[in-house]
């Protein structure tokens, strides 16, 4: 089965080439049929040109353009719509995710799971150069999510995840326009009764460019989608639950 790797990218000219080459090398070595779907989210630098140059040497790379409105959530949606694989993984363009972990996620999904989530804070997980303020907020937010939803997965906000395509179809409609999509997808997966596994993964702080996640802008958006999913859990009486 084919794996589609969706990579939203906004002004990532300094790192996107290394990200693509690293993913391609790991997936080719593991003999995994795949495509690397880069979604250019209205970049104002040379991100698109760099991707097109890499595509000449990496045959699995394809570039799609996310027309406005822009934002991480819209870019991921665009990539999902363009993806051709039976499995879809969402990877950051900034090389913060380890290609070896993607191979492990795919192998786990092959066991029959509808989704595979990463946990950077589990045993054998790792975070490198995580900004301390974001780390504190991350741990508090994930602890609250665990309490509200009565789950043990302690890294719901982790963007690195893999889904079966039909699982993603069952999570629609998507509400999130921005990074809150990273929370909406796993919470809907859990609330709607899809099977999932959690694996440790590694996360490295970016070496080039700047983070697109702005905490002041995203706080209310995260809580909106968290409470939306909680209301679905409490009030839908299983109407959206997987049959």
C-alpha positions in Angstrom: 0.0 0.0 0.0 1.1 3.5 -0.7 2.1 6.1 1.9 1.4 9.8 1.2 3.5 12.2 3.3 1.9 15.6 3.5 4.3 18.4 4.2 2.8 21.9 4.6 5.5 24.5 3.9 5.6 28.3 4.4 8.9 30.0 3.8 11.0 26.9 4.4 13.7 27.4 1.7 16.5 26.9 4.1 15.5 23.4 5.3 12.9 21.8 2.9 15.5 20.2 0.7 17.2 18.4 3.6 13.7 17.3 4.9 12.7 15.8 1.5 16.0 14.0 1.0 16.0 12.6 4.5 12.4 11.3 4.1 13.1 9.8 0.7 16.3 8.0 1.8 14.5 6.4 4.8 11.4 5.4 2.9 13.4 4.0 -0.1 15.7 2.0 2.2 12.6 0.6 3.9 11.1 -0.2 0.5 7.9 1.7 1.2 5.9 2.9 -1.8 5.3 6.6 -1.2 4.9 10.1 -2.4 6.1 13.3 -0.7 3.4 15.9 -1.2 4.8 19.4 -0.4 2.1 22.0 0.0 3.4 25.5 -0.7 1.3 27.7 1.6 1.8 31.1 -0.1 5.6 31.3 0.6 7.2 34.6 -0.1 10.7 33.1 -0.4 12.1 30.4 -2.8 10.5 27.4 -1.2 8.6 26.3 -4.3 11.7 26.7 -6.5 13.8 24.6 -4.1 11.1 21.9 -4.0 11.0 21.8 -7.8 14.8 21.5 -8.0 14.7 18.6 -5.5 12.0 16.9 -7.5 14.4 16.5 -10.4 16.5 14.1 -8.2 13.8 12.7 -5.9 11.1 11.2 -8.1 8.5 10.8 -5.3 8.3 14.6 -4.6 5.3 16.5 -5.9 4.5 20.1 -5.3 1.0 21.5 -4.8 0.0 25.1 -4.1 -2.5 26.0 -1.4 -4.6 28.8 -2.7 -5.9 31.4 -0.1 -7.1 31.3 2.5 -3.8 30.2 4.0 -2.8 28.7 7.3 -1.4 25.3 8.5 -4.9 23.7 8.7 -5.8 24.8 5.2 -2.5 23.6 3.9 -2.9 20.1 5.5 -6.4 19.9 4.0 -5.0 20.7 0.6 -2.4 18.0 1.0 -4.9 15.4 2.1 -7.1 16.2 -0.9 -4.1 15.8 -3.3 -2.7 12.6 -1.6 -3.1 9.4 -3.5 -2.0 6.9 -0.8 -4.0 4.5 1.4 -2.1 6.0 4.3 -1.5 9.7 5.0 1.2 11.0 7.3 1.6 14.6 8.3 5.2 15.8 8.7 6.6 19.3 9.5 8.7 20.8 6.8 11.4 22.1 9.3 13.1 18.7 9.8 11.8 18.5 13.4 10.6 15.0 12.8 12.8 12.0 12.4 12.4 10.0 9.1 13.1 6.7 10.9 10.1 7.4 13.1 7.9 7.7 10.0 9.0 4.2 8.9 8.1 2.8 12.4 4.7 4.6 12.3 3.9 3.0 8.9 4.9 -0.5 10.0 2.6 -0.1 13.0 -0.3 1.1 10.9 0.2 -2.1 8.7 -0.8 -4.1 11.8 -4.4 -2.8 11.2 -4.6 0.5 13.2 -6.7 3.3 11.9 -4.2 5.9 13.1 -0.7 6.1 14.7 0.2 9.0 17.0 3.6 10.1 18.3 4.5 10.8 21.9 7.7 12.8 22.3 7.6 12.5 26.1 7.2 8.7 26.3 10.0 6.4 27.2 12.4 6.2 24.2 10.9 9.5 23.0 13.1 12.6 22.8 12.9 16.4 22.5 15.9 18.4 21.6 16.1 22.2 22.3 12.4 22.5 23.1 11.8 26.1 24.2 11.1 26.0 27.9 8.0 28.2 27.9 6.4 26.2 25.1 7.3 23.0 26.9 5.5 24.1 30.1 2.4 25.1 28.1 2.6 21.8 26.2 2.6 19.7 29.3 -0.2 21.6 31.0 -2.4 21.6 27.9 -1.9 17.8 27.3 -2.5 17.0 31.0 -5.8 18.9 30.8 -6.8 17.1 27.6 -6.0 13.7 29.3 -8.3 14.6 32.2 -11.1 15.9 30.0 -11.2 13.0 27.6 -10.1 10.3 30.1 -7.2 9.2 27.9 -3.6 8.2 28.5 -2.1 9.7 25.4 -0.1 12.6 26.8 1.1 14.3 23.6 -2.1 15.0 21.6 -0.7 18.3 20.4 2.2 16.5 18.6 1.8 17.3 14.8 3.5 14.1 13.7 0.7 11.6 13.0 -0.3 8.9 10.5 -3.8 8.0 9.4 -5.6 5.6 7.0 -7.3 7.6 4.3 -10.7 6.2 5.2 -10.1 7.3 8.8 -9.5 10.9 7.6 -12.7 10.8 5.6 -14.6 9.7 8.7 -13.2 12.8 10.6 -14.7 15.3 8.3 -15.8 18.1 8.3 -12.5 19.7 9.5 -13.0 22.9 11.5 -9.5 24.1 12.2 -7.8 26.6 10.0 -4.5 26.7 11.7 -2.3 24.6 14.0 -5.3 23.5 16.1 -5.8 20.9 13.4 -3.1 18.9 15.1 -5.5 18.5 18.1 -8.7 18.2 16.1 -7.7 15.1 14.1 -6.5 12.9 17.0 -9.4 13.9 19.3 -12.0 13.1 16.7 -10.2 9.8 16.0 -10.5 8.9 19.6 -14.1 10.3 20.2 -15.4 8.6 17.0 -14.1 5.2 18.0 -11.2 4.6 15.5 -8.4 2.4 16.6 -5.0 4.0 17.3 -1.6 3.2 18.5 1.0 5.5 20.2 4.7 5.2 19.5 7.6 7.3 20.9 9.1 9.7 18.5 11.9 12.2 18.4 11.6 16.0 17.9 14.3 18.4 17.1 14.1 22.2 17.2 14.4 23.8 13.8 17.9 25.0 12.7 16.7 27.4 10.0 13.9 29.9 9.7 11.4 30.6 12.5 8.5 28.8 14.0 5.1 29.5 12.4 3.2 28.6 15.6 2.4 31.8 17.5 1.1 31.0 21.0 -0.8 34.2 21.6 -2.6 33.8 18.3 -3.4 30.0 18.8 -4.5 29.7 22.4 -8.2 30.4 21.9 -8.3 28.3 18.7 -6.9 25.3 20.4 -9.4 25.5 23.2 -12.2 26.0 20.8 -11.5 22.7 19.0 -10.8 20.9 22.3 -14.2 21.8 23.7 -15.9 21.2 20.4 -14.6 17.6 20.4 -15.5 17.3 24.1 -19.1 18.4 23.3 -19.3 15.8 20.6 -18.1 13.1 23.0 -20.7 14.1 25.6 -23.7 15.1 23.4 -23.6 13.3 20.1 -24.9 10.0 21.7 -22.6 8.1 19.3 -24.0 9.6 16.1 -20.6 10.1 14.6 -19.1 6.9 16.2 -17.5 4.5 13.8 -19.8 1.6 13.0 
